[in-house]
């Protein structure tokens, strides 16, 4: 299993909206960055990810699961753009802020710290466990 982080501006697509989609989930559309798209191409059904509110909040607020493999992004006719579907799994009881992540030496190499503009990014297993611990998600899924 691999781990990821999905960034969304809460005024465009919030954690509450993601949860409201239930087990059907939602395509993670609108990504127009090749590196983020390539990250989605590397995903497998069952991979887990953090749902991160960007711009407002700047915090990890939930955990999602990849529920469908990469496919054409239906919000564009351009065949270069693809996306996966994700579904909400659980809330992070104590949202983990970007400042919390930056202050933790165990997370110094996390992509969120070093390439914060990337909207879909990998998370190492050690980073996953640490952010889950910080957020009160124990044991880490």
Secondary structure by P-SEA (a helix, b strand, c coil): cccbbbbbccccccaaaaaaaccccccccccccaaaaaaaaaccccbbbbbcccccccccccccccccccccccccccccbbbbbbbbcccccccccaaaaaaccccccccccccccccbbbbcaaaaaaaaaaacccccc
